[in-house]
Amino acid sequence: MTLLEAFNIILTANEEESRKTARQVRKLAYSHNDKDKYSTIVSIIETAPQTYTDITEEFRQENFVKAISVIYFLRKDSQQADRFFPWLIKLIQHNNGYIRYAAVRMLENELGPLTVYIRHPDFPVKDNHVTPLQADIILYHLYVALNDLSNQFWRPEFKNKKYKYISDLPPGPYKSIEMVLGTMEEYCGKEYLEKLRDPLYFLQSRG
């Protein structure tokens, strides 16, 4: 089975076949029986947001997003590193926990290359990847969007002392959003995030 055939099954077969095939995508991605595998993966990922909009059944949405998430790290490098963010931000608000978790994984996957210059200042920038300035702008807008969503989904009961850590929070969009924000803090550092909290400083320092 090729990856194209697998995704066709995910999108068209019955619930059980769709689910089983989604679980095979990781294995297919690492197999060596498809000479055009990488270009196929790039094509599938690039069209994923549009493909998703045409899916109506929740089980199929779940299977599709989970399958995309396991090959997402193989997406094509681009200076438009945030091109999938509107879709991922939508997914992280979904009522289905599997879909939210897949969105968390994909957003965290994006944070790696976006923050590499912060964690490793001497790391060379690829010609086809974002510059530090572009990364700063993308991180700023992502941080603002996630904080806006966090405020939207926050509930008074989350102040309870039993929710000491993010992992202690009840499943839901708020927890998923906080997971990504936690990864941002881990990758960027508290000092960098403090700068993002001051839009005037950020815009002035970045020109």
C-alpha positions in Angstrom: 0.0 0.0 0.0 1.3 3.5 -0.9 0.7 6.6 1.2 -1.7 7.9 -1.4 -3.7 4.7 -1.3 -3.7 4.9 2.5 -5.0 8.4 2.7 -7.7 7.5 0.1 -8.9 4.7 2.4 -8.8 7.1 5.4 -11.0 9.5 3.5 -13.4 7.1 1.9 -13.6 3.7 3.7 -15.8 2.7 6.6 -15.0 3.7 10.2 -13.0 0.6 11.1 -11.0 0.5 7.8 -10.3 4.2 8.1 -9.0 3.8 11.6 -6.8 0.8 10.9 -5.3 2.5 7.9 -4.5 5.7 9.8 -2.5 3.6 12.2 -0.4 2.3 9.3 0.7 5.7 8.0 3.7 5.9 10.2 5.0 2.5 9.0 4.4 3.5 5.4 6.3 6.8 5.9 9.3 4.9 7.0 9.1 2.1 4.4 11.2 2.1 1.2 8.8 0.7 -1.3 7.7 4.0 -2.7 10.3 5.9 -4.7 8.2 9.0 -4.8 7.3 8.8 -1.1 8.8 12.2 -0.1 7.1 14.2 -2.8 3.9 12.4 -2.0 4.2 13.3 1.7 4.9 17.0 0.8 1.8 17.1 -1.4 -0.5 15.4 1.2 0.7 17.9 3.9 0.4 21.0 1.7 -3.2 20.2 0.8 -4.2 18.9 4.3 -6.0 22.0 5.5 -8.2 22.1 2.3 -8.8 18.4 2.4 -9.9 18.6 6.0 -12.6 21.2 5.2 -14.3 18.7 3.1 -14.5 16.0 5.8 -17.8 15.9 7.6 -17.6 12.8 9.8 -15.8 13.3 13.1 -14.2 9.9 13.1 -12.7 10.6 9.7 -11.5 14.0 10.8 -9.8 12.3 13.7 -8.2 9.6 11.6 -7.0 12.1 8.9 -5.5 14.6 11.4 -3.8 11.8 13.4 -2.3 10.4 10.1 -1.1 13.9 9.1 0.5 14.5 12.5 2.8 11.5 12.1 4.3 12.7 8.8 4.1 16.4 9.5 7.7 16.7 10.5 8.5 15.8 6.8 6.7 18.9 5.5 8.6 21.2 3.1 10.7 23.9 4.6 9.5 27.3 3.7 9.9 31.0 4.7 6.1 30.9 5.2 6.5 28.7 8.3 3.2 29.8 9.7 1.1 28.9 6.7 -0.5 26.0 8.6 -1.1 27.9 11.8 -4.7 29.0 11.0 -5.6 25.4 10.5 -3.8 24.2 13.6 -5.3 26.9 15.8 -8.7 25.8 14.6 -7.9 22.1 15.4 -6.6 22.9 18.9 -10.1 24.1 19.8 -11.8 20.9 18.6 -14.0 19.0 21.0 -12.2 15.8 20.0 -9.2 15.2 22.3 -7.3 13.2 19.7 -7.6 16.0 17.2 -6.5 18.5 19.7 -3.5 16.4 20.7 -2.5 16.0 17.1 -2.6 19.8 16.7 -0.4 20.2 19.8 2.1 17.8 18.3 2.2 19.7 15.0 2.5 23.1 16.6 5.3 21.9 18.8 6.9 20.4 15.7 6.9 23.9 14.2 8.4 25.5 17.3 11.6 23.5 17.0 13.0 25.2 13.8 11.4 28.5 14.7 13.3 28.7 18.0 16.5 27.1 17.0 18.3 30.5 16.6 17.2 31.4 20.2 18.5 28.1 21.6 21.6 27.9 19.4 22.5 31.4 18.3 25.4 30.1 16.1 23.2 27.7 14.2 23.3 28.4 10.4 20.1 29.6 8.8 19.1 27.6 5.7 18.5 29.6 2.5 14.9 28.3 2.3 14.0 28.7 5.9 12.9 31.6 8.1 15.4 34.3 9.2 15.6 35.2 12.9 13.5 38.3 12.3 10.8 36.3 10.5 10.8 33.8 13.3 10.4 36.5 15.9 7.3 37.9 14.0 5.8 34.4 13.6 6.4 33.6 17.3 4.9 36.9 18.4 1.7 36.4 16.4 1.4 32.8 17.6 2.0 33.8 21.2 -0.7 36.4 21.0 -3.2 34.1 19.3 -2.6 31.3 21.9 -2.9 33.7 24.8 -6.2 35.1 23.4 -7.5 31.5 23.1 -6.3 30.7 26.6 -8.2 33.6 28.0 -11.3 32.5 26.0 -11.3 29.0 27.4 -10.1 29.7 30.9 -12.6 28.8 33.7 -12.6 29.9 37.3 -12.3 26.3 38.5 -8.8 26.2 36.9 -7.6 28.3 39.9 -8.1 25.2 42.1 -4.8 24.2 43.8 -5.2 20.7 42.5 -4.3 22.0 39.0 -0.7 22.8 40.0 0.7 21.6 36.6 -0.6 21.7 33.1 -0.8 17.9 33.1 -3.2 18.1 36.0 -5.8 20.2 34.0 -8.9 18.4 32.8 -8.9 17.5 29.1 -10.1 20.3 26.9 -9.0 23.1 24.6 -7.5 25.1 27.5 -5.2 22.3 28.5 -4.1 21.8 24.9 -3.4 25.5 24.4 -1.4 25.7 27.7 0.7 22.7 26.5 1.8 24.6 23.5 2.4 27.7 25.5 4.5 25.6 27.9 6.6 24.3 25.1 7.1 27.9 23.8 8.4 28.9 27.3 10.7 25.8 27.3 12.1 26.6 23.9 12.2 30.4 24.0 12.9 31.0 27.7 11.0 33.2 30.1 13.0 36.3 29.2 12.1 36.1 25.5 8.4 35.6 26.3 8.5 38.6 28.6 9.5 40.6 25.6 6.6 39.2 23.6 4.2 40.3 26.3 5.2 43.9 25.5 4.1 44.7 22.0 5.6 48.2 22.0 9.0 46.9 22.9 8.8 44.0 20.5 7.8 46.2 17.5 10.4 48.8 18.3 13.2 46.3 18.7 12.3 44.5 15.5 11.8 47.6 13.4 
